[in-house]
Amino acid sequence: MAHETPRHWDRNMRERLRRGEAAALAELYDRFASLAYGIAQRVLDDEAATGAVTREVFGAIWESPERFDPRQGTMRAWIAGQAHQLAVARLRERAAGPAVREQVAAAATAARADYIVTAMPAPLREALELTRFQRQDYRQMAERLGINEDEARRRLRLGLQLLSSAAQYGAESADPTGGRPAPPRELGSR
């Protein structure tokens, strides 16, 4: 039997994984698990996290073997790169801590509030601007806008309801589980 080149072995391995051969995954794991583990361990210096990264690398290639492209490099280099990327991502998550996550949530909330104010109908935006920036109550706002007090309260209430959704959106968008926030309600609707 002729000696198989690394590129040929890589292409063959990818095809076996595409066919769902569990033996191919076992062979790949036997051959490269220590490489992935060693790289992750150097970055993380945490056995539990290192083991999780190693499992993620091999889980990802089992689920999506087409992500590896033999024309771009060897399987060994790809696995090493994946282990390094995942380990660095975990290290960043760990370093971020609660304070950074709170800052991200606050920034998301502020950005969403700005968007909501910009996108809301002009009558609601005017009501908020008069009460917030010009410190007018709903009676003064009604007089200034030439509307009755009930309409002034309604506009202010709707504007505040829209703005309150920004806080909920900020909390959901900072969700570490990756949950997607619900789309915003139709602006101007009750």
N, C-alpha and C positions, 0 to 999 in steps of 0.2 A: 504494500500500500504506500503510495507516494505521500510525502509530507504535505500537509494542508497549510496554505498560507493564512496569515491572520485575517486578511480581507475576505477570503473565501469562507473561513470559519464564521466570521461575523455575519455574512450574508446568509449562510446556512442556518445559523442560530436564530436570526430574525425570522426567517421563514418557518422554522419549527415552532417558534413562539406564536407566530400568527395563526398557525394551525391548532394552537392550544395544547401543545405537548407539555405535560407536567414534567416529564423527564428532562426536557430542555431547560426549564426553569431551575430544576434541581442542579443540573450541570453548570448552568450559569452562576448560580448561587455558590456552589462549591468552589468555582474558579475565582470569583470576584468579591465575595462577601467580605473577606478580610481587608481588601482594598477599600471598599466603601466604608467599612467600620473604622479603619485606621484614619481615613481622611476626616470623617465626622468627629472622631474622638479628639483629633488635634485641634479642631475648631471649637468644640463644645466642652471638652473635659468633663463630661457627664455621661455615665454609662447608660442610664435609662434613655436619655435623649439621643444618644448615639445609636442605640439599638432601634429606636423608633425611626430615625433617619434611614438606617440600613434597610429596614422593612419597607419604608416608603419607596426607596429607590427600586427595589425589586418588585414591589407591588405595582409601581407605575409602568415598568417595562412589561409586566405580565398583562396588565390591562390595555396598554397601548404600545405594542412592540414597534409600530410604524413610526413612533417618535424618534427612534434610533435610525439614522441614515448612514449606512456604511460608506457612502461617498464623502461624508464629512469627517470621517475619522474612524478610529477603532472602537469596538465595544468597550474595551478597557478604559479608553479615554472618556467615552461618553458616560460610563458609570461613575468614574472619578469626578467628572464635572457635575453630574446630578447630585452626588453625595455632598460635594462642596457647596453647591447652590442651596440645597435644603438645609444643611448645617448652618450656613450663614444666615438664612432666613429665620431659623429658630433662635439663633443668637441675637438677632435684631429684635425679635419678639420679646425675648427675655430681657434685653436691655431697655426696651421701651417702658415697661412697667406701667403701673396705673396712672401716674402723673401724665405721661405722654398720651395714653389713651384718652384721658379726660380732656387734654388740650385738643386732640383730634375731634372728639365729640363736640366740644365748644365751637371749634372752627367750622365744623359741618353745620351746626345749628345756626351760626351767624350767617354763613353763606346761603343757607336755605331761607332764612328770614329776609335777607336782601333780595333774593330771587322772588320770593312771595310778594314783597312790597312792590317791586318793580312790575310784576306781572298782574297784580290785582287791578280791577277796574278803577278808573280815575276817581270816582266818588268815594270809594272806600279808602283809597290812598290819601286823598285830601283830608278825610276825617281823621285818619291816624296822624298825619303830619301836623294838623292843627292842634290835636290834643297832646302829642308827644313833644314836638319841637317848639310850638308857640304857647304851650301850657294853657290851652283853652279848654273849658269844660264843654259838655254837650250843648248847653244853652247858648254859650257864646259861639260855638261852631255853627249851630242852627241859624243864628242871626247873621253871621258872616257869610254863610253859603246860601242864605235865602230859602231855607227849608224849615219844616216844623220840627219840634223837639223829638217827636217819635221817630221821624226819619233819621235824624242825627244819631239817636241812640242805636237804631238798627244798623246804620252804616258802621258805627264804631264797633258794635258787637260782632258784625260779620268780619270786619278787618282783624279784630283781635282773635277771633276763632281761626282765621287763616294763619295768623302768626303763631298761634299756639301749636299748630301742626309742625312747625319748624323744630320745636324741642323734641317731639316724638321722632321726627325724621332723623335728627342728629344722633339720638340714642340708638336707633336701628342701624344707621349707616356705620356706626363705630362697633357694631356687633362683631366680635372676633370669630363667630361661627360662619360669617359670610352670608348671613340672611339678607335677603333683599327687602328693602322697604316697599310698602305699598305705593302705587303711583299717587300723586297728589290729587285731591278732589278737584272737581271743576271749579276754577276760580270764579267767585261771584255767586255761586250757588248756595242755597241754604243748607 
